Amino acid sequence: MQVKGTIYKIDSEQVISDKFKKREFVVETMDEYPQLISIQLTQDRTALIDMFNTGDEVTVSINLRGRKWTNKEGVDKFFNTVEAWRIEGATEQVTEQATEQAGDLPF
């Protein structure tokens, strides 16, 4: 799955434990009714966002994660996470398209 939009916010890396770290960022979609989507990077992928800034257009490849937690009263709660595994900038896509088109030119 992919989310396309503009980077709205980038948070700092959070070290949760010796074995887990995460970093969150928010993408605003370019739909008729824009949505603010919170996306998480974990472990060695937390640096993927380093080359981007707020306002950059991106395409983010994501996985949806879900889990169940049962509280003290025995009530089940469900949580979802949007986890990124690749981030591509609009300039990268334009560069790839320009390279492909240049290969078709007769000179």
Backbone bond lengths (Angstrom), bond angles and torsions (degrees), N, CA, C in turn:
res aa  C-N    CA-C-N  psi(-1)  N-CA   C-N-CA  omega(-1)  CA-C   N-CA-C  phi
1 M - - - 1.433 - - 1.527 108.47 -
2 Q 1.333 114.70 155.98 1.459 119.85 179.46 1.520 111.35 -135.44
3 V 1.335 114.80 149.56 1.450 122.95 172.33 1.519 106.23 -121.12
4 K 1.344 116.15 127.02 1.463 120.88 178.46 1.514 108.47 -113.95
5 G 1.329 115.63 136.94 1.451 119.19 179.16 1.506 112.25 172.03
6 T 1.326 114.78 -160.21 1.456 123.16 -178.49 1.524 109.06 -112.32
7 I 1.335 116.21 137.09 1.462 119.38 178.50 1.524 108.66 -67.54
8 Y 1.314 115.93 122.78 1.454 123.63 -177.49 1.530 111.55 -96.13
9 K 1.350 115.57 -36.82 1.467 120.92 -176.50 1.524 109.17 -157.65
10 I 1.352 115.95 144.40 1.463 121.90 175.33 1.525 107.62 -128.28
11 D 1.325 116.54 122.70 1.467 121.41 178.19 1.524 110.60 -91.63
12 S 1.315 115.50 165.21 1.460 122.46 175.20 1.520 110.12 -76.14
13 E 1.321 115.08 159.67 1.457 120.37 176.03 1.523 109.98 -67.11
14 Q 1.332 116.24 140.29 1.459 122.70 177.33 1.523 108.67 -116.52
15 V 1.315 116.74 125.03 1.459 121.12 175.22 1.527 106.75 -94.18
16 I 1.321 115.66 108.78 1.459 121.83 -176.74 1.530 110.62 -81.84
17 S 1.326 116.26 -41.02 1.467 121.80 177.74 1.522 107.80 -155.34
18 D 1.342 115.97 -178.79 1.468 120.24 177.58 1.525 111.86 -60.90
19 K 1.324 116.30 -24.12 1.461 120.43 -174.47 1.520 113.99 -110.36
20 F 1.348 117.72 -0.35 1.467 118.49 -175.96 1.525 111.29 -144.65
21 K 1.344 114.28 128.88 1.460 120.78 172.54 1.523 108.56 -136.84
22 K 1.338 115.14 152.42 1.454 119.39 -178.45 1.521 110.10 -145.76
23 R 1.318 115.03 163.72 1.459 122.52 176.39 1.513 107.33 -147.27
24 E 1.319 116.61 134.87 1.456 120.65 -178.19 1.521 110.29 -113.72
25 F 1.321 114.70 149.68 1.461 121.48 172.44 1.517 108.09 -145.13
26 V 1.325 116.28 162.57 1.463 121.62 -176.58 1.519 108.46 -121.63
27 V 1.327 115.62 133.06 1.461 122.48 176.30 1.525 108.38 -114.41
28 E 1.334 115.95 131.41 1.467 121.18 174.56 1.519 107.69 -96.75
29 T 1.330 115.85 120.48 1.462 120.29 -178.60 1.527 110.32 -71.38
30 M 1.318 115.41 162.40 1.466 121.14 -178.78 1.524 111.00 -105.44
31 D 1.317 116.38 29.21 1.459 121.98 -179.91 1.528 110.48 -73.86
32 E 1.332 116.08 173.02 1.462 120.47 175.53 1.528 110.16 -56.89
33 Y 1.324 115.99 -38.88 1.460 122.51 175.09 1.528 106.73 -117.12
34 P 1.353 117.68 89.57 1.477 121.04 -174.86 1.527 112.32 -56.40
35 Q 1.321 114.27 143.45 1.456 122.01 178.99 1.528 108.51 -118.46
36 L 1.321 116.93 145.81 1.456 122.33 173.43 1.524 107.38 -99.49
37 I 1.347 116.42 112.20 1.453 122.56 -174.97 1.528 109.38 -108.00
38 S 1.333 116.48 118.52 1.461 121.79 176.60 1.527 108.34 -82.58
39 I 1.336 115.58 126.31 1.459 121.54 -176.25 1.522 108.37 -124.70
40 Q 1.324 116.16 143.19 1.458 121.97 -176.38 1.522 111.22 -114.41
41 L 1.324 115.62 139.89 1.468 123.32 169.87 1.519 106.79 -112.65
42 T 1.333 117.78 141.23 1.467 120.10 -179.78 1.518 110.93 -129.70
43 Q 1.340 113.31 157.73 1.462 124.41 174.47 1.531 112.09 52.42
44 D 1.331 118.58 -126.41 1.465 121.61 -176.22 1.529 112.81 -71.98
45 R 1.309 118.55 -7.76 1.471 121.06 -179.84 1.536 113.30 -88.94
46 T 1.337 117.96 -3.82 1.466 119.63 -177.89 1.529 112.11 -61.39
47 A 1.314 118.32 -23.53 1.469 122.06 -179.26 1.531 113.12 -82.74
48 L 1.322 118.55 -8.20 1.469 120.66 -178.39 1.524 112.80 -57.97
49 I 1.317 117.89 -29.08 1.457 122.16 -175.85 1.542 111.76 -85.37
50 D 1.335 117.57 -10.24 1.468 121.72 -175.32 1.524 114.33 -56.60
51 M 1.307 118.09 -32.93 1.469 120.30 -176.48 1.533 113.04 -84.34
52 F 1.327 117.33 3.50 1.460 121.39 -177.81 1.521 111.04 -116.93
53 N 1.333 115.16 160.19 1.461 122.86 178.68 1.520 109.51 -130.12
54 T 1.322 116.46 163.52 1.454 118.82 174.74 1.527 108.42 -59.46
55 G 1.313 115.82 142.18 1.460 121.52 -177.98 1.515 114.17 94.07
56 D 1.335 118.70 -15.67 1.462 121.83 178.80 1.523 110.72 -71.97
57 E 1.333 116.06 139.73 1.462 120.68 173.46 1.515 108.95 -82.60
58 V 1.336 116.20 133.42 1.458 121.20 -177.10 1.521 111.53 -140.10
59 T 1.311 114.01 158.92 1.458 122.79 167.52 1.519 105.47 -119.73
60 V 1.323 116.47 121.17 1.457 121.99 -175.39 1.527 108.83 -112.01
61 S 1.326 116.18 122.15 1.469 121.16 174.02 1.519 107.39 -84.05
62 I 1.338 116.08 128.82 1.459 120.90 -171.54 1.524 112.72 -131.12
63 N 1.318 114.62 160.63 1.455 123.96 166.16 1.515 107.03 -122.43
64 L 1.316 116.92 142.63 1.461 121.58 173.74 1.517 108.00 -93.84
65 R 1.322 115.69 130.67 1.460 121.71 179.05 1.525 108.61 -119.38
66 G 1.309 117.24 142.97 1.454 121.74 178.55 1.519 110.82 -138.56
67 R 1.320 115.54 149.91 1.466 119.45 179.28 1.523 110.15 -150.60
68 K 1.312 114.56 158.92 1.460 121.80 179.38 1.519 109.18 -111.62
69 W 1.331 115.33 142.67 1.459 122.17 175.20 1.520 107.10 -135.15
70 T 1.323 116.82 134.34 1.456 121.53 179.10 1.533 108.55 -106.57
71 N 1.350 116.02 123.67 1.472 119.44 -178.62 1.527 111.14 -79.20
72 K 1.327 116.71 -179.83 1.472 122.04 -176.36 1.522 113.19 -60.99
73 E 1.340 116.19 -27.82 1.466 120.38 -179.31 1.523 112.08 -85.60
74 G 1.336 117.15 1.35 1.456 120.78 179.67 1.516 114.65 84.90
75 V 1.339 116.51 10.85 1.466 120.79 179.95 1.525 108.58 -88.24
76 D 1.326 115.67 129.21 1.455 120.65 178.36 1.521 110.80 -80.21
77 K 1.325 115.63 134.90 1.467 123.11 174.17 1.519 107.20 -120.08
78 F 1.315 116.52 146.63 1.455 121.27 -178.96 1.517 109.70 -122.36
79 F 1.326 116.08 136.33 1.454 122.66 -178.34 1.517 110.17 -125.62
80 N 1.321 116.24 144.68 1.459 122.40 178.31 1.520 109.77 -120.42
81 T 1.323 115.64 147.66 1.450 122.54 175.90 1.519 108.19 -132.85
82 V 1.326 116.35 137.57 1.464 122.31 173.27 1.526 105.31 -101.16
83 E 1.328 116.64 112.44 1.462 120.86 -174.49 1.532 110.61 -112.82
84 A 1.327 115.53 125.71 1.472 121.53 -178.96 1.522 110.55 -86.50
85 W 1.332 115.30 146.49 1.460 119.92 173.76 1.529 111.70 -128.99
86 R 1.347 116.81 -9.08 1.472 120.74 173.91 1.514 108.42 -155.92
87 I 1.353 115.55 143.28 1.462 121.71 176.67 1.523 107.30 -130.95
88 E 1.331 115.67 125.70 1.465 121.41 177.80 1.517 108.54 -119.66
89 G 1.325 115.71 135.28 1.453 120.43 177.71 1.510 111.28 -88.67
90 A 1.324 116.86 158.50 1.463 122.06 178.83 1.517 110.52 -61.39
91 T 1.333 118.65 -34.63 1.464 120.81 -179.70 1.517 111.25 -66.50
92 E 1.344 117.23 -35.06 1.461 120.06 176.74 1.521 110.70 -64.01
93 Q 1.339 116.38 -42.15 1.457 120.35 -179.46 1.524 110.54 -66.55
94 V 1.338 117.10 -41.40 1.464 121.00 178.93 1.525 109.65 -64.12
95 T 1.330 117.93 -42.28 1.461 121.97 179.09 1.517 110.78 -61.45
96 E 1.330 117.13 -43.66 1.463 120.62 178.64 1.524 110.67 -62.07
97 Q 1.336 117.83 -43.04 1.459 121.53 179.44 1.525 110.73 -64.89
98 A 1.325 117.88 -41.85 1.459 121.76 -179.76 1.522 110.40 -64.64
99 T 1.323 117.87 -39.19 1.461 122.31 178.70 1.522 110.14 -64.47
100 E 1.319 116.47 -43.50 1.458 120.62 178.63 1.518 111.22 -62.94
101 Q 1.348 117.39 -43.58 1.450 121.75 -179.45 1.531 110.82 -67.18
102 A 1.332 117.03 -38.74 1.472 120.86 -179.75 1.524 110.29 -62.46
103 G 1.335 117.31 -33.14 1.451 120.78 178.26 1.514 112.62 -66.00
104 D 1.327 118.19 -20.03 1.465 122.24 -178.95 1.523 112.64 -89.45
105 L 1.332 118.11 -8.96 1.451 120.63 -176.81 1.526 110.39 -74.33
106 P 1.349 117.70 145.39 1.462 121.01 -175.10 1.530 114.45 -78.24
107 F 1.313 119.80 -2.05 1.485 119.88 -178.81 1.496 113.25 -113.23
